[in-house]
Amino acid sequence: MLLILAGVSIATLTGENGILTRAQEAKNQTEEAEDDESRRLTALEAATNLENWLYTDKNDDTATIPAGFAVSQVEGENIIEDGLVVIDKNGNEFVWVPVKNFEEMFWTYDGQQVGQLYEFLSESTSGKITEYGTESYREPDVVGSNGWCDDDTAMLIEAGLSENSTIEDFKELLQNEFRQLIVSIENYNGFYIGRYETGGFNSEKVVSKKGEGDKSINSGVNWYTMYRMQKELYPNNKNDSVVSSMIWGCEWDETLKWFQKSSKEEVRNYVVDSSQKGNYGTGSIIATGSNENYKINNIYDLAGNLFEWTLEAAPSEYRTMRGGSFALAHSGNKHPVSFRSNSVTSNDLNHNNVGSRLQLYIK
């Protein structure tokens, strides 16, 4: 009888609806509500910050906080080494990626500055992808020909260009945008990456907010729509402190190289083995930011969940996708965060496992 009562008591305490279980759930809900309130207050503060300013954390590391943004007031989100989170007045969240060695990101090919791309060989080493041409991964560049992809007037219009534009105009535009990125990173020693997968592609404006990325994946959204809409969040022709766009391949790789410099083995290893750190092989998307295990340096879902289109050109008519997806049967050791894919053409409207991610650079 005593054993039975003891068993009942333990179940009452620790079972699915036990007292301790319910208490922990209540604690988690309280902490989440407190964090949400801190984020709301940060967004209010962002609206009052009218100039860029230099932030220094407890380790004496620095980052430029652009006007219209504020450093997150949530515990664990204000240290640069661990992922400094900033929030704009509308609640969009970004993480600062410091760039200490500018020459890691860019090199010169045929008189043109281009992105330095990497293959990641281990948790601490990487190899440069230095070949540049139509059959290689490269940026900035156009893809397609003979009326296909970037040579299709309808696609260029969808990307935000005029109806008289050509593929040569688009290439020049990409090169100009890339040069502006280079100048900013050289001046400010870093850039901001979207904390979450980009959401809102089926709305009027995209967002970088918790829980929003899963709402954007529907038939009818191709690379060109994603490219245009991510630029429209903070367009270069407006009086904002930053410019937004789809993330470049060299920025993705620089983010991973930053992970490789971490003092935490878990962060370093994530670059080549993202197992248990991403939504792989489940057959269904999850709301971005909903699983704390899928967060590295305060950035969510870089691995798994959705393939993420970048500005990096791939062979033929493709744009490079990174990081694996929920639709892949393999885990994060076969398709880690560093994984590249060119399996979906940039004009494809029928995918259901491809998204993208914002980046910001300071003007």
C-alpha positions in Angstrom: 0.0 0.0 0.0 2.8 2.4 0.9 4.5 1.7 -2.5 1.3 2.4 -4.3 0.8 5.6 -2.5 4.4 6.6 -3.1 3.9 5.9 -6.8 0.7 8.0 -6.9 2.5 10.8 -5.1 5.4 10.8 -7.5 3.0 10.8 -10.5 1.0 13.7 -8.9 4.2 15.7 -8.6 6.0 14.9 -11.9 3.5 13.5 -14.3 2.3 15.3 -17.5 -0.2 17.3 -15.4 1.7 17.0 -12.1 2.2 19.9 -9.7 5.9 20.4 -10.6 5.3 20.2 -14.3 2.5 22.8 -14.1 4.7 25.0 -11.9 7.6 24.8 -14.5 5.2 25.7 -17.3 3.9 28.6 -15.3 7.5 29.8 -14.7 8.3 29.5 -18.4 5.2 31.5 -19.4 6.1 34.2 -16.9 9.6 34.5 -18.2 8.4 34.6 -21.8 5.9 37.4 -20.9 8.7 39.3 -19.2 11.0 39.0 -22.2 8.1 40.1 -24.5 7.6 43.2 -22.4 11.4 43.9 -22.5 11.3 43.7 -26.3 8.3 46.1 -26.4 10.2 48.6 -24.3 13.3 48.2 -26.5 11.2 49.0 -29.6 9.9 52.1 -27.8 13.4 53.2 -27.0 14.5 52.6 -30.6 12.0 55.2 -31.8 13.8 57.8 -29.6 17.3 57.0 -30.9 17.9 59.6 -33.6 21.6 59.1 -34.3 24.0 56.2 -34.7 26.0 55.5 -31.5 28.8 53.2 -30.4 27.9 50.5 -28.0 30.5 48.9 -25.7 29.6 45.7 -23.9 31.1 44.3 -20.6 34.0 42.7 -22.5 34.9 46.1 -24.1 33.8 44.9 -27.5 32.0 47.5 -29.6 29.3 47.7 -32.3 27.6 50.6 -34.0 23.9 50.9 -33.2 22.1 52.6 -36.0 19.6 55.3 -35.5 16.1 53.9 -35.1 17.4 50.8 -33.2 18.1 49.9 -29.6 20.0 47.1 -27.8 17.7 44.4 -26.5 16.9 44.7 -22.8 16.4 40.9 -22.5 19.1 39.1 -20.4 21.7 37.3 -22.6 21.2 39.5 -25.7 23.6 42.4 -25.0 27.0 40.7 -25.4 28.7 40.9 -28.8 30.6 37.6 -28.5 27.3 35.8 -27.8 25.2 37.6 -30.3 24.2 41.3 -29.7 20.5 41.7 -30.5 19.1 45.0 -31.7 15.4 45.9 -32.3 13.9 48.5 -34.4 10.8 50.6 -33.6 8.6 48.1 -35.3 9.9 45.1 -33.4 12.2 43.6 -36.1 15.2 41.9 -34.5 18.8 41.6 -35.9 22.1 40.3 -34.6 25.4 42.1 -35.0 28.1 40.0 -36.9 31.6 41.6 -36.2 34.1 41.5 -39.0 37.6 41.9 -37.6 39.4 40.9 -40.8 37.9 42.7 -43.7 39.9 40.8 -46.3 38.3 37.5 -45.3 35.1 38.6 -47.1 36.2 40.1 -50.4 38.7 39.6 -53.1 39.4 41.1 -56.6 38.6 39.3 -59.8 39.2 41.0 -63.2 39.3 44.4 -61.5 36.0 43.8 -59.7 35.5 43.3 -56.0 33.6 40.0 -55.4 32.5 37.9 -52.5 35.0 35.6 -50.8 33.1 32.3 -50.4 34.1 29.3 -48.3 33.7 25.6 -47.9 33.8 24.6 -44.3 36.0 21.6 -43.7 35.8 21.2 -39.9 34.6 23.2 -36.9 37.7 25.4 -37.0 38.9 25.4 -40.6 37.6 26.5 -44.0 38.8 26.6 -47.5 38.3 29.5 -50.0 36.2 29.1 -53.1 38.3 31.2 -55.5 37.1 30.0 -58.9 34.8 32.6 -60.5 32.7 31.9 -63.5 29.2 30.9 -64.8 29.8 27.3 -63.6 30.8 28.3 -60.1 29.3 29.8 -56.9 30.0 33.6 -57.1 28.8 37.1 -56.3 27.8 39.6 -57.4 26.5 38.2 -60.7 23.3 37.4 -62.8 22.0 34.0 -63.6 20.2 32.7 -66.7 20.2 33.7 -70.3 18.0 33.5 -73.5 14.9 34.9 -71.8 15.4 32.7 -68.7 15.5 34.0 -65.1 17.5 37.3 -64.9 17.1 37.6 -68.7 13.3 37.5 -68.4 11.8 41.0 -68.4 8.9 39.9 -66.2 11.3 38.6 -63.5 13.3 41.9 -63.6 10.1 43.9 -63.1 9.2 41.6 -60.2 12.7 42.3 -58.7 11.8 46.0 -58.8 13.5 47.1 -62.0 11.8 49.1 -64.8 10.1 47.5 -67.8 12.9 48.6 -70.1 15.6 47.0 -68.0 18.0 44.3 -69.2 20.1 41.6 -67.6 23.1 43.9 -68.0 21.2 46.6 -66.0 20.5 44.0 -63.3 24.2 43.0 -63.1 25.2 46.6 -62.7 22.7 47.1 -60.0 23.9 44.0 -58.1 27.5 45.2 -58.4 26.6 48.7 -57.1 24.8 47.2 -54.1 27.7 44.9 -53.4 30.2 47.9 -53.5 28.0 49.8 -51.0 28.0 46.8 -48.7 31.8 46.6 -48.9 32.2 50.3 -48.0 29.9 49.9 -45.0 31.6 46.8 -43.6 35.0 48.4 -44.0 33.8 51.5 -42.1 31.8 49.9 -39.3 33.6 46.5 -39.0 30.4 44.4 -39.2 26.9 44.0 -40.4 23.5 42.9 -39.0 21.9 39.6 -39.9 18.2 38.8 -39.5 17.6 37.0 -36.2 14.8 35.0 -37.7 13.8 33.6 -41.1 12.2 36.4 -43.1 8.4 36.5 -42.8 5.7 38.5 -44.6 6.4 37.7 -48.2 2.6 37.4 -48.7 2.0 40.7 -46.9 2.8 44.3 -47.7 6.1 44.3 -45.8 8.5 41.7 -44.7 9.6 41.3 -41.0 12.3 39.7 -39.0 10.2 38.6 -36.0 9.7 35.5 -33.9 7.0 33.2 -35.3 6.6 35.0 -38.6 8.7 33.1 -41.1 6.3 30.2 -41.4 3.6 32.5 -42.7 5.6 33.4 -45.8 6.0 30.1 -47.6 3.2 29.8 -50.2 3.1 29.1 -53.9 3.6 32.3 -55.9 6.7 33.7 -54.1 10.0 33.3 -56.1 13.5 34.6 -55.5 12.7 37.9 -57.3 9.9 38.7 -54.9 12.0 37.9 -51.9 14.9 40.0 -53.3 12.6 43.1 -53.9 10.6 42.9 -50.7 13.7 42.5 -48.4 15.2 45.6 -50.0 11.9 47.5 -49.4 12.1 47.1 -45.6 14.9 49.7 -45.5 15.4 51.0 -49.0 18.5 52.9 -49.9 16.5 55.9 -51.3 14.9 56.7 -47.9 16.3 58.7 -45.0 17.1 55.6 -42.8 20.4 54.8 -41.1 20.6 51.3 -42.7 20.0 49.5 -46.0 18.3 46.1 -46.0 18.5 43.3 -48.5 18.6 39.6 -48.9 21.7 38.2 -47.3 24.8 37.8 -49.5 26.7 34.5 -49.6 29.9 36.1 -48.2 27.8 37.4 -45.2 26.5 33.9 -44.5 30.0 32.5 -44.6 31.4 35.4 -42.5 28.7 34.6 -39.9 29.9 31.0 -39.8 33.5 32.1 -39.5 32.4 34.1 -36.5 30.9 31.0 -35.0 34.2 29.2 -35.6 36.0 31.8 -33.4 33.7 31.1 -30.5 35.0 29.9 -27.1 32.1 27.5 -27.0 32.6 24.1 -28.7 28.9 23.8 -29.4 28.9 27.0 -31.5 32.1 26.0 -33.4 30.9 22.5 -34.1 27.5 23.8 -35.4 29.2 25.0 -38.6 29.8 21.4 -39.8 27.3 19.4 -37.8 24.0 21.0 -37.0 22.4 17.8 -35.7 19.8 18.5 -33.0 20.2 22.2 -33.9 17.7 22.5 -36.7 14.3 21.3 -37.9 15.4 18.5 -40.3 13.4 15.7 -41.8 10.1 16.4 -39.9 8.1 17.0 -43.1 6.6 20.2 -41.7 7.8 23.7 -41.1 7.9 25.2 -37.6 7.4 28.8 -36.6 10.8 30.5 -36.7 12.2 31.2 -33.3 9.9 28.6 -31.6 12.6 26.1 -30.6 15.4 27.4 -28.3 17.6 24.4 -29.3 17.7 25.9 -32.8 19.4 29.1 -31.6 23.1 29.8 -32.0 24.6 33.1 -30.9 21.0 34.4 -30.6 20.2 33.6 -34.3 17.4 31.2 -34.9 16.9 28.5 -37.6 20.0 29.1 -39.8 20.1 25.3 -40.0 17.1 23.3 -41.1 13.5 24.4 -41.2 13.7 26.4 -44.5 16.4 26.5 -47.2 17.3 30.1 -47.4 17.9 31.9 -50.7 20.9 34.2 -50.8 22.2 36.8 -53.4 25.0 34.4 -54.2 24.8 33.1 -57.8 25.1 29.4 -58.5 25.8 27.6 -61.8 23.4 28.3 -64.6 19.9 29.7 -63.6 20.1 29.1 -59.9 20.6 31.2 -56.7 22.4 29.5 -53.8 20.3 28.2 -51.0 21.8 27.5 -47.6 21.3 25.5 -44.5 19.0 22.5 -45.3 15.2 22.2 -44.6 12.4 20.3 -42.9 11.8 18.4 -46.1 15.3 16.7 -46.1 15.4 13.2 -44.7 19.0 13.7 -43.7 20.1 15.3 -40.5 22.3 18.2 -39.7 25.5 16.3 -40.2 24.8 15.8 -43.9 23.2 19.2 -44.6 24.6 21.5 -41.9 24.3 25.3 -41.7 27.2 25.6 -44.1 25.5 23.4 -46.8 25.0 24.9 -50.2 22.3 23.8 -52.7 21.3 25.0 -56.2 18.3 22.7 -56.7 15.6 25.4 -57.2 15.6 27.9 -60.1 15.2 31.5 -59.1 11.9 31.9 -61.0 10.3 28.8 -59.4 6.9 29.5 -57.8 6.1 26.0 -56.6 8.5 25.4 -53.8 7.3 25.0 -50.2 10.5 24.7 -48.3 12.5 27.8 -49.4 12.7 31.1 -47.6 15.3 33.8 -47.1 16.9 36.0 -44.4 17.5 39.7 -44.2 20.7 41.6 -43.7 21.3 45.2 -42.8 24.3 47.4 -43.4 24.9 50.8 -41.9 24.9 53.8 -44.3 
